[in-house]
Amino acid sequence: MGGYGGAARPLSVAYRIGLTMRESIPSNRIVPRNVPAGLFIVIGLSVTAFFLLLGGASWLVLCFLSLVPLGILWIRRPDLAAVLSVGPLLGIASSIRIPAHGPGPVSPLLVAAAVTLGIAVPFAALIAGVFFLLTALRDWRRWWLPVVLSFAFVAAAFGTDRLFLDVNTVKTYKMHFSLDGKALDLRLPAGYVVVYRSAGNGYCFDEIKSRKLYDHLALKPGDEVMVQYEIASDFGRPRGYNVLTVDGIDVRDENAEGGSGSGGSGTSPRCF
């Protein structure tokens, strides 16, 4: 006999989650819209500022930064904001790390920050990202484009990171050296080597404390050496550098400080 008789089929877990989310996200019956909106905006701004203050920019920072406009969108369209946040949230979830530290005392504040950024925030992002993704998969015809755009953003951020952020290049310059900085009228303790070169209307220099290098150059005739640098750049703009070798001597683990001089022109030159 036809019809709708027979035992009711049990609802799948994914269906129940999707049904719950579709009923709750657009309204204020379970979670007021301003709560997730505020969390997205505060976490996005604070974590982005934290990473930028540390001098780093990466695809992960872009994922955190994207939470700010998503939080604003959540106030008007929580359903759309939830689906668009799937990619950034799962990207943040991939950064789960167990905090580790070396020997010696560690500040409780640093431990709290490491646990928050390494475990708590990524784990919460994982739960929310999977939750929202299951919702979108349940109504795929409606949400397929926002989901694709969400993951496309993360892919673009990851590609930008690999191609344009924190790009390391090695360059070698012919430079002069001065033991204890005497040639540049620098008052340095014994054991320091200063390497310098002309740049524009001034000069660029690095002070290196290395007894091995000092003894090596003390026996070297002349004052010219080849200096190898590793330069870190973001979008082609140098952000920092490290001295690798001087006259073939590895100094990357030595105490080094760099700078530039105007040479009387009043403007310090760009060294890289």
Backbone as CSV, one residue per row, in Angstrom:
resi,resn,N_x,N_y,N_z,CA_x,CA_y,CA_z,C_x,C_y,C_z
1,MET,0.857,-1.195,0.000,0.000,0.000,0.000,0.880,1.227,0.000
2,GLY,0.608,2.182,-0.903,1.444,3.374,-1.004,1.118,4.372,0.079
3,GLY,1.785,5.507,-0.001,1.552,6.587,0.951,2.776,6.865,1.769
4,TYR,2.562,7.469,2.951,3.645,7.902,3.825,3.719,7.045,5.081
5,GLY,3.169,5.860,5.024,3.181,5.010,6.194,4.553,4.443,6.460
6,GLY,4.700,3.749,7.543,5.970,3.126,7.902,6.689,3.936,8.952
7,ALA,7.802,3.359,9.439,8.573,4.013,10.494,9.291,5.233,9.952
8,ALA,9.357,6.280,10.768,10.046,7.509,10.363,11.549,7.261,10.342
9,ARG,12.210,7.785,9.320,13.664,7.640,9.201,14.347,8.596,10.172
10,PRO,15.353,8.132,10.929,16.044,9.028,11.873,16.828,10.100,11.132
11,LEU,16.828,11.292,11.712,17.559,12.392,11.110,19.051,12.191,11.324
12,SER,19.836,12.520,10.296,21.289,12.403,10.427,21.820,13.506,11.330
13,VAL,23.041,13.289,11.846,23.660,14.304,12.702,23.857,15.590,11.941
14,ALA,24.349,15.489,10.684,24.591,16.688,9.879,23.297,17.455,9.646
15,TYR,22.190,16.694,9.401,20.920,17.362,9.166,20.447,18.098,10.410
16,ARG,20.571,17.441,11.582,20.129,18.088,12.825,20.933,19.345,13.113
17,ILE,22.273,19.278,12.894,23.108,20.457,13.115,22.723,21.564,12.152
18,GLY,22.540,21.180,10.879,22.163,22.182,9.883,20.836,22.822,10.185
19,LEU,19.875,22.009,10.597,18.553,22.538,10.920,18.626,23.493,12.102
20,THR,19.393,23.132,13.111,19.547,23.992,14.288,20.182,25.326,13.912
21,MET,21.230,25.266,13.089,21.921,26.493,12.711,21.034,27.384,11.863
22,ARG,20.330,26.806,10.929,19.469,27.612,10.055,18.366,28.297,10.845
23,GLU,17.936,27.658,11.913,16.885,28.256,12.728,17.432,29.309,13.673
24,SER,18.682,29.132,14.097,19.197,30.005,15.153,20.002,31.181,14.634
25,ILE,20.773,31.007,13.564,21.664,32.074,13.103,20.913,33.338,12.705
26,PRO,19.839,33.261,11.909,19.200,34.509,11.479,18.470,35.258,12.574
27,SER,18.259,34.654,13.741,17.469,35.322,14.770,18.295,35.516,16.027
28,ASN,17.665,36.106,17.022,18.321,36.345,18.294,17.821,35.377,19.368
29,ARG,17.168,34.271,18.974,16.534,33.416,19.960,17.553,32.652,20.808
30,ILE,18.716,32.315,20.235,19.719,31.568,20.994,20.908,32.449,21.345
31,VAL,21.535,33.062,20.346,22.690,33.933,20.571,22.421,35.278,19.910
32,PRO,22.415,36.358,20.654,22.217,37.677,20.038,23.276,37.931,18.967
33,ARG,22.867,38.597,17.913,23.784,38.818,16.792,25.022,39.591,17.190
34,ASN,24.883,40.499,18.146,26.032,41.340,18.490,27.109,40.583,19.246
35,VAL,26.796,39.371,19.776,27.802,38.598,20.506,28.858,38.035,19.555
36,PRO,28.478,37.215,18.547,29.501,36.750,17.604,30.116,37.886,16.807
37,ALA,29.315,38.916,16.491,29.867,40.065,15.765,30.972,40.730,16.573
38,GLY,30.707,40.950,17.870,31.721,41.567,18.721,32.949,40.689,18.875
39,LEU,32.749,39.363,19.022,33.887,38.449,19.147,34.751,38.479,17.894
40,PHE,34.120,38.427,16.729,34.875,38.465,15.473,35.698,39.739,15.370
41,ILE,35.076,40.877,15.659,35.764,42.160,15.495,36.903,42.302,16.498
42,VAL,36.636,41.981,17.770,37.663,42.137,18.808,38.829,41.185,18.574
43,ILE,38.532,39.902,18.308,39.608,38.930,18.078,40.379,39.273,16.815
44,GLY,39.676,39.660,15.759,40.350,40.008,14.510,41.308,41.168,14.671
45,LEU,40.848,42.240,15.331,41.695,43.426,15.502,42.845,43.168,16.465
46,SER,42.569,42.524,17.599,43.602,42.344,18.617,44.699,41.394,18.155
47,VAL,44.326,40.259,17.565,45.344,39.299,17.128,46.142,39.852,15.952
48,THR,45.476,40.549,15.033,46.202,41.165,13.915,47.208,42.176,14.422
49,ALA,46.788,43.024,15.360,47.715,44.015,15.933,48.872,43.338,16.643
50,PHE,48.591,42.231,17.350,49.636,41.496,18.063,50.699,40.991,17.098
51,PHE,50.263,40.367,15.998,51.223,39.833,15.029,52.001,40.948,14.332
52,LEU,51.332,42.049,14.020,52.016,43.150,13.338,53.036,43.812,14.252
53,LEU,52.734,43.893,15.555,53.701,44.453,16.498,54.941,43.573,16.605
54,LEU,54.770,42.271,16.395,55.914,41.368,16.400,56.705,41.444,15.100
55,GLY,56.193,42.215,14.147,56.923,42.395,12.897,56.668,41.324,11.866
56,GLY,55.593,40.573,12.012,55.320,39.498,11.065,54.015,39.708,10.320
57,ALA,53.998,39.315,9.058,52.778,39.352,8.262,52.697,38.037,7.505
58,SER,51.539,37.378,7.550,51.403,36.089,6.897,49.951,35.887,6.499
59,TRP,49.707,34.757,5.814,48.344,34.444,5.416,47.452,34.258,6.627
60,LEU,48.038,33.818,7.745,47.258,33.643,8.965,46.767,34.990,9.502
61,VAL,47.608,36.008,9.404,47.195,37.350,9.823,46.035,37.839,8.963
62,LEU,46.078,37.548,7.661,44.986,37.943,6.780,43.688,37.233,7.161
63,CYS,43.789,35.982,7.606,42.589,35.261,8.061,41.989,35.936,9.289
64,PHE,42.849,36.327,10.244,42.347,37.025,11.427,41.763,38.383,11.045
65,LEU,42.425,39.088,10.145,41.949,40.409,9.736,40.581,40.319,9.060
66,SER,40.339,39.240,8.337,39.054,39.092,7.642,37.889,38.950,8.621
67,LEU,38.178,38.593,9.874,37.100,38.474,10.859,36.443,39.818,11.151
68,VAL,37.173,40.914,10.926,36.612,42.246,11.223,35.438,42.562,10.299
69,PRO,35.614,42.539,8.951,34.440,42.796,8.101,33.357,41.724,8.246
70,LEU,33.765,40.479,8.539,32.765,39.433,8.747,31.934,39.718,10.002
71,GLY,32.569,40.261,11.038,31.830,40.638,12.239,30.832,41.747,11.966
72,ILE,31.229,42.715,11.137,30.311,43.793,10.772,29.140,43.238,9.967
73,LEU,29.450,42.325,9.021,28.391,41.715,8.216,27.437,40.899,9.079
74,TRP,27.959,40.299,10.155,27.140,39.455,11.014,25.965,40.226,11.614
75,ILE,26.121,41.508,11.821,25.050,42.315,12.417,23.835,42.369,11.497
76,ARG,24.078,42.408,10.166,22.987,42.509,9.199,22.593,41.151,8.619
77,ARG,23.582,40.327,8.273,23.323,39.027,7.641,24.115,37.937,8.338
78,PRO,23.676,37.485,9.502,24.442,36.475,10.237,24.578,35.162,9.485
79,ASP,23.539,34.782,8.707,23.625,33.528,7.953,24.731,33.589,6.909
80,LEU,24.798,34.694,6.159,25.838,34.847,5.146,27.216,34.990,5.779
81,ALA,27.307,35.741,6.876,28.594,35.919,7.558,29.125,34.591,8.072
82,ALA,28.241,33.744,8.591,28.665,32.449,9.112,29.281,31.592,8.019
83,VAL,28.644,31.561,6.855,29.152,30.731,5.765,30.455,31.297,5.198
84,LEU,30.520,32.613,5.045,31.746,33.234,4.519,32.929,33.063,5.469
85,SER,32.651,32.845,6.743,33.734,32.724,7.716,34.331,31.325,7.768
86,VAL,33.759,30.377,7.039,34.234,28.992,7.108,35.716,28.894,6.743
87,GLY,36.101,29.469,5.605,37.492,29.391,5.162,38.469,30.019,6.151
88,PRO,38.276,31.295,6.527,39.188,31.906,7.503,39.237,31.161,8.831
89,LEU,38.089,30.668,9.324,38.085,29.963,10.603,38.882,28.659,10.520
90,LEU,38.710,27.895,9.447,39.471,26.657,9.303,40.950,26.954,9.048
91,GLY,41.239,28.086,8.398,42.635,28.491,8.241,43.272,28.805,9.579
92,ILE,42.532,29.508,10.440,43.027,29.808,11.791,43.192,28.516,12.588
93,ALA,42.260,27.582,12.393,42.334,26.309,13.118,43.594,25.528,12.776
94,SER,44.125,25.724,11.571,45.336,24.996,11.169,46.569,25.462,11.924
95,SER,46.444,26.550,12.700,47.603,27.090,13.421,47.705,26.553,14.840
96,ILE,46.931,25.494,15.174,46.997,24.926,16.527,48.421,24.466,16.818
97,ARG,48.995,24.976,17.891,50.357,24.621,18.280,50.410,24.400,19.789
98,ILE,51.208,23.434,20.210,51.451,23.222,21.630,52.575,24.167,22.049
99,PRO,52.326,25.110,22.964,53.383,26.054,23.369,54.593,25.329,23.939
100,ALA,55.770,25.807,23.547,57.022,25.235,24.057,57.950,26.377,24.434
101,HIS,58.783,26.139,25.430,59.730,27.174,25.843,61.028,26.522,26.274
102,GLY,62.075,27.286,26.216,63.388,26.796,26.599,63.582,26.853,28.098
103,PRO,64.789,26.569,28.532,65.072,26.601,29.970,64.989,28.020,30.514
104,GLY,64.729,28.125,31.798,64.662,29.434,32.434,63.243,29.829,32.744
105,PRO,63.078,30.852,33.574,61.733,31.310,33.948,60.991,31.915,32.762
106,VAL,59.680,31.742,32.776,58.824,32.257,31.712,57.719,33.087,32.347
107,SER,57.448,34.235,31.767,56.409,35.108,32.281,55.038,34.445,32.160
108,PRO,54.226,34.471,33.235,52.869,33.904,33.152,52.034,34.563,32.066
109,LEU,52.280,35.854,31.812,51.538,36.547,30.764,51.861,35.974,29.387
110,LEU,53.153,35.655,29.159,53.542,35.056,27.887,52.963,33.658,27.735
111,VAL,52.924,32.905,28.840,52.338,31.562,28.794,50.859,31.645,28.439
112,ALA,50.157,32.596,29.077,48.729,32.768,28.801,48.499,33.152,27.339
113,ALA,49.335,34.053,26.814,49.205,34.467,25.413,49.484,33.302,24.478
114,ALA,50.513,32.496,24.792,50.854,31.355,23.947,49.743,30.319,23.926
115,VAL,49.156,30.045,25.101,48.065,29.071,25.174,46.835,29.595,24.434
116,THR,46.543,30.885,24.591,45.371,31.467,23.931,45.502,31.424,22.418
117,LEU,46.671,31.891,21.896,46.862,31.960,20.451,47.199,30.608,19.846
118,GLY,47.814,29.725,20.637,48.234,28.446,20.086,47.210,27.335,20.216
119,ILE,46.319,27.437,21.206,45.363,26.353,21.433,43.919,26.852,21.468
120,ALA,43.618,27.778,22.370,42.225,28.160,22.620,41.553,28.758,21.380
121,VAL,42.163,29.795,20.800,41.552,30.458,19.645,41.462,29.522,18.441
122,PRO,42.540,28.816,18.050,42.420,27.898,16.907,41.401,26.777,17.143
123,PHE,41.327,26.247,18.380,40.368,25.170,18.656,38.937,25.676,18.555
124,ALA,38.685,26.883,19.077,37.354,27.479,18.947,37.015,27.738,17.485
125,ALA,38.024,28.178,16.708,37.811,28.409,15.279,37.487,27.109,14.554
126,LEU,38.133,26.021,14.963,37.869,24.714,14.349,36.426,24.291,14.575
127,ILE,35.953,24.416,15.811,34.581,24.019,16.128,33.579,24.871,15.337
128,ALA,33.787,26.189,15.362,32.857,27.078,14.655,32.913,26.833,13.152
129,GLY,34.136,26.661,12.600,34.268,26.451,11.163,33.575,25.183,10.696
130,VAL,33.757,24.077,11.421,33.101,22.819,11.061,31.587,22.945,11.208
131,PHE,31.161,23.620,12.259,29.735,23.822,12.512,29.078,24.569,11.351
132,PHE,29.700,25.680,10.932,29.142,26.483,9.840,29.230,25.738,8.504
133,LEU,30.287,24.956,8.315,30.435,24.222,7.053,29.347,23.167,6.908
134,LEU,29.043,22.458,7.994,27.974,21.466,7.946,26.635,22.116,7.612
135,THR,26.437,23.314,8.123,25.207,24.048,7.803,25.130,24.353,6.321
136,ALA,26.236,24.829,5.764,26.257,25.185,4.349,26.094,23.949,3.467
137,LEU,26.686,22.817,3.864,26.578,21.599,3.068,25.149,21.071,3.036
138,ARG,24.402,21.334,4.106,23.022,20.876,4.142,22.175,21.608,3.106
139,ASP,22.458,22.870,2.857,21.711,23.661,1.866,22.702,24.133,0.801
140,TRP,23.362,23.168,0.158,24.487,23.469,-0.730,24.085,24.358,-1.900
141,ARG,22.921,24.166,-2.477,22.517,24.962,-3.634,22.436,26.447,-3.296
142,ARG,22.112,26.737,-2.058,21.999,28.136,-1.645,23.344,28.732,-1.283
143,TRP,24.215,27.906,-0.665,25.436,28.466,-0.075,26.723,28.093,-0.802
144,TRP,26.661,27.434,-1.948,27.897,26.962,-2.578,28.816,28.111,-2.969
145,LEU,28.250,29.214,-3.476,29.100,30.323,-3.907,29.813,30.999,-2.734
146,PRO,29.118,31.340,-1.615,29.851,31.897,-0.473,30.933,30.966,0.072
147,VAL,30.662,29.648,0.077,31.677,28.705,0.559,32.897,28.715,-0.354
148,VAL,32.668,28.700,-1.659,33.778,28.743,-2.623,34.572,30.031,-2.465
149,LEU,33.865,31.164,-2.329,34.554,32.437,-2.140,35.351,32.455,-0.843
150,SER,34.812,31.831,0.193,35.497,31.796,1.481,36.821,31.051,1.371
151,PHE,36.795,29.866,0.739,38.034,29.099,0.587,38.963,29.740,-0.445
152,ALA,38.388,30.427,-1.439,39.218,31.124,-2.422,40.012,32.248,-1.765
153,PHE,39.386,32.925,-0.791,40.106,33.974,-0.055,41.302,33.404,0.688
154,VAL,41.093,32.272,1.366,42.195,31.655,2.107,43.293,31.204,1.149
155,ALA,42.906,30.636,0.008,43.897,30.205,-0.975,44.691,31.395,-1.505
156,ALA,43.991,32.515,-1.754,44.680,33.718,-2.228,45.619,34.273,-1.159
157,ALA,45.171,34.251,0.103,46.024,34.723,1.194,47.259,33.845,1.337
158,PHE,47.066,32.526,1.225,48.189,31.590,1.334,49.168,31.801,0.180
159,GLY,48.627,31.988,-1.046,49.494,32.225,-2.195,50.263,33.533,-2.075
160,THR,49.589,34.576,-1.579,50.259,35.861,-1.372,51.388,35.733,-0.364
161,ASP,51.128,34.964,0.694,52.152,34.748,1.712,53.383,34.085,1.116
162,ARG,53.166,33.033,0.337,54.290,32.286,-0.199,55.037,33.046,-1.288
163,LEU,54.335,33.887,-2.041,54.966,34.564,-3.163,55.526,35.942,-2.816
164,PHE,54.887,36.667,-1.884,55.244,38.059,-1.676,55.621,38.421,-0.247
165,LEU,55.293,37.598,0.745,55.575,37.933,2.139,56.749,37.113,2.661
166,ASP,57.599,37.779,3.445,58.740,37.116,4.069,59.586,36.352,3.049
167,VAL,59.872,37.046,1.942,60.709,36.462,0.890,62.174,36.721,1.236
168,ASN,62.959,35.681,1.339,64.366,35.802,1.706,65.259,35.698,0.475
169,THR,66.132,36.667,0.311,67.107,36.658,-0.771,68.502,36.859,-0.178
170,VAL,69.492,36.311,-0.841,70.880,36.428,-0.398,71.634,37.321,-1.380
171,LYS,72.273,38.347,-0.853,73.051,39.271,-1.671,74.453,39.414,-1.078
172,THR,75.414,39.626,-1.969,76.804,39.777,-1.546,77.323,41.138,-1.990
173,TYR,77.990,41.848,-1.088,78.529,43.182,-1.372,80.028,43.202,-1.077
174,LYS,80.742,43.964,-1.903,82.140,44.238,-1.595,82.179,45.428,-0.647
175,MET,82.789,45.234,0.533,82.761,46.254,1.567,84.153,46.443,2.161
176,HIS,84.301,47.515,2.897,85.527,47.764,3.653,85.310,47.311,5.090
177,PHE,86.388,47.035,5.780,86.265,46.674,7.188,87.210,47.529,8.025
178,SER,86.833,47.668,9.277,87.640,48.434,10.221,87.618,47.728,11.564
179,LEU,88.785,47.423,12.104,88.867,46.795,13.420,88.582,47.834,14.490
180,ASP,87.659,47.527,15.373,87.249,48.418,16.466,86.609,49.708,15.977
181,GLY,86.279,49.791,14.684,85.599,50.965,14.138,86.436,52.217,14.050
182,LYS,87.758,52.071,14.055,88.626,53.254,14.071,88.502,54.075,12.797
183,ALA,88.291,53.411,11.660,88.220,54.144,10.390,86.983,55.033,10.311
184,LEU,85.950,54.718,11.090,84.708,55.507,11.071,84.561,56.366,12.322
185,ASP,85.634,56.470,13.072,85.604,57.245,14.324,84.532,56.743,15.280
186,LEU,84.352,55.420,15.303,83.394,54.820,16.233,84.137,54.318,17.466
187,ARG,83.585,54.577,18.613,84.197,54.135,19.864,83.574,52.804,20.273
188,LEU,84.263,51.730,19.911,83.757,50.394,20.180,84.740,49.636,21.047
189,PRO,84.238,48.691,21.860,85.145,47.862,22.665,86.024,46.995,21.770
190,ALA,87.088,46.506,22.319,87.985,45.641,21.563,87.262,44.367,21.150
191,GLY,87.573,43.874,19.956,86.953,42.654,19.462,85.840,42.894,18.461
192,TYR,85.491,44.143,18.211,84.452,44.462,17.241,85.052,44.687,15.861
193,VAL,84.302,44.263,14.837,84.659,44.524,13.444,83.515,45.306,12.815
194,VAL,83.846,46.359,12.108,82.846,47.156,11.399,83.052,46.972,9.908
195,VAL,82.020,46.542,9.209,82.055,46.469,7.744,81.164,47.585,7.214
196,TYR,81.613,48.260,6.174,80.862,49.416,5.674,81.072,49.574,4.178
197,ARG,80.130,50.261,3.548,80.196,50.533,2.120,79.457,51.822,1.813
198,SER,79.799,52.425,0.713,79.127,53.653,0.274,77.751,53.319,-0.276
199,ALA,76.797,54.199,-0.003,75.434,54.038,-0.507,74.823,55.413,-0.668
200,GLY,74.557,55.811,-1.906,74.023,57.144,-2.159,75.002,58.210,-1.725
201,ASN,74.519,59.133,-0.906,75.378,60.198,-0.382,75.926,59.857,1.007
202,GLY,75.779,58.619,1.430,76.251,58.238,2.754,76.897,56.879,2.743
203,TYR,76.689,56.129,3.789,77.283,54.813,3.900,76.408,53.922,4.783
204,CYS,76.580,52.606,4.596,75.895,51.614,5.402,76.942,50.793,6.134
205,PHE,76.671,50.419,7.364,77.670,49.690,8.138,77.005,48.676,9.061
206,ASP,77.797,47.708,9.498,77.381,46.737,10.492,78.515,46.506,11.466
207,GLU,78.166,46.506,12.744,79.137,46.217,13.798,78.979,44.757,14.214
208,ILE,80.057,44.004,14.162,80.002,42.573,14.444,81.000,42.243,15.543
209,LYS,80.491,41.645,16.601,81.363,41.221,17.692,81.694,39.749,17.505
210,SER,82.887,39.487,17.003,83.311,38.114,16.747,84.831,38.052,16.870
211,ARG,85.292,37.356,17.865,86.744,37.249,18.052,87.381,36.476,16.913
212,LYS,86.691,35.466,16.412,87.222,34.686,15.296,87.402,35.557,14.062
213,LEU,86.384,36.363,13.757,86.481,37.251,12.599,87.539,38.324,12.827
214,TYR,87.593,38.849,14.025,88.564,39.894,14.352,89.995,39.385,14.125
215,ASP,90.294,38.192,14.656,91.648,37.641,14.502,91.944,37.324,13.041
216,HIS,90.913,36.881,12.299,91.109,36.576,10.879,91.447,37.829,10.074
217,LEU,90.707,38.900,10.302,90.919,40.126,9.531,92.158,40.889,9.988
218,ALA,92.610,40.661,11.223,93.820,41.341,11.702,95.043,40.924,10.893
219,LEU,94.989,39.740,10.293,96.110,39.248,9.492,95.902,39.479,7.999
220,LYS,94.772,40.080,7.630,94.440,40.240,6.215,95.005,41.546,5.681
221,PRO,95.750,41.507,4.570,96.228,42.750,3.968,95.077,43.504,3.292
222,GLY,95.148,44.817,3.293,94.088,45.622,2.709,92.898,45.749,3.633
223,ASP,91.818,46.352,3.127,90.634,46.553,3.974,89.348,46.207,3.246
224,GLU,89.400,45.357,2.220,88.205,44.984,1.482,87.838,43.523,1.751
225,VAL,86.539,43.289,1.928,86.026,41.941,2.149,84.696,41.787,1.407
226,MET,84.313,40.544,1.184,82.998,40.249,0.622,82.073,39.882,1.776
227,VAL,80.934,40.577,1.853,79.978,40.375,2.944,78.668,39.854,2.354
228,GLN,78.176,38.778,2.910,76.948,38.140,2.426,75.805,38.412,3.397
229,TYR,74.684,38.893,2.837,73.506,39.232,3.637,72.324,38.358,3.223
230,GLU,71.466,38.062,4.187,70.155,37.483,3.910,69.120,38.555,4.212
231,ILE,68.340,38.927,3.190,67.408,40.054,3.302,65.977,39.523,3.226
232,ALA,65.156,39.881,4.212,63.743,39.503,4.238,62.908,40.660,3.708
233,SER,61.998,40.359,2.771,61.202,41.411,2.130,59.729,41.042,2.127
234,ASP,58.879,42.066,2.197,57.440,41.927,2.017,57.026,42.776,0.826
235,PHE,56.445,42.145,-0.189,56.043,42.833,-1.414,57.216,43.611,-2.020
236,GLY,58.404,43.019,-1.972,59.581,43.619,-2.571,60.242,44.692,-1.733
237,ARG,59.700,44.987,-0.562,60.278,46.015,0.304,61.037,45.355,1.453
238,PRO,62.331,45.641,1.587,63.116,45.013,2.660,62.544,45.338,4.038
239,ARG,62.416,44.287,4.864,61.891,44.429,6.215,62.960,44.193,7.274
240,GLY,63.942,43.401,6.944,65.017,43.105,7.882,66.107,42.315,7.183
241,TYR,67.214,42.141,7.866,68.312,41.405,7.251,69.174,40.772,8.334
242,ASN,70.053,39.865,7.874,70.987,39.199,8.764,72.318,39.059,8.036
243,VAL,73.402,39.333,8.746,74.729,39.152,8.155,75.080,37.669,8.226
244,LEU,75.366,37.074,7.072,75.672,35.649,7.019,77.168,35.376,7.148
245,THR,77.939,35.944,6.239,79.384,35.697,6.242,80.141,36.979,5.956
246,VAL,81.350,37.050,6.486,82.284,38.142,6.178,83.609,37.497,5.802
247,ASP,84.015,37.705,4.558,85.245,37.115,4.052,85.269,35.598,4.256
248,GLY,84.094,34.980,4.080,83.987,33.537,4.208,83.796,33.034,5.627
249,ILE,83.852,33.901,6.629,83.662,33.510,8.025,82.183,33.618,8.390
250,ASP,81.599,32.529,8.878,80.187,32.516,9.257,79.989,33.324,10.537
251,VAL,79.156,34.364,10.458,78.916,35.232,11.622,77.425,35.342,11.943
252,ARG,76.602,34.453,11.418,75.141,34.599,11.588,74.699,34.461,13.042
253,ASP,75.498,33.779,13.854,75.146,33.625,15.267,75.880,34.605,16.165
254,GLU,76.564,35.562,15.562,77.313,36.538,16.354,76.452,37.749,16.660
255,ASN,76.907,38.545,17.631,76.214,39.771,18.009,76.512,40.843,16.974
256,ALA,75.478,41.250,16.210,75.683,42.225,15.131,74.629,43.314,15.205
257,GLU,75.051,44.551,14.931,74.147,45.693,14.865,74.494,46.504,13.630
258,GLY,73.460,46.950,12.926,73.683,47.685,11.688,73.093,49.069,11.730
259,GLY,73.420,49.857,10.707,72.898,51.210,10.612,73.384,51.871,9.345
260,SER,73.130,53.149,9.237,73.564,53.916,8.071,73.929,55.314,8.519
261,GLY,74.757,55.980,7.721,75.176,57.346,8.009,74.918,58.256,6.830
262,SER,74.651,59.510,7.116,74.313,60.452,6.060,75.520,60.999,5.336
263,GLY,76.662,60.912,5.964,77.856,61.457,5.337,77.800,62.957,5.140
264,GLY,77.028,63.636,5.993,76.943,65.085,5.906,75.804,65.580,5.055
265,SER,75.078,64.669,4.377,73.972,65.091,3.501,72.681,65.325,4.270
266,GLY,72.605,64.797,5.492,71.414,64.976,6.309,70.375,63.917,6.091
267,THR,70.487,63.076,5.069,69.538,62.025,4.779,70.246,60.688,4.753
268,SER,69.775,59.767,5.574,70.404,58.432,5.603,70.004,57.664,4.350
269,PRO,70.924,56.945,3.741,70.619,56.211,2.500,69.889,54.914,2.772
270,ARG,69.255,54.380,1.735,68.671,53.041,1.810,69.788,52.042,1.535
271,CYS,69.948,51.077,2.427,71.066,50.149,2.304,70.732,48.946,1.431
272,PHE,69.446,48.623,1.268,69.086,47.457,0.477,67.934,47.799,-0.472
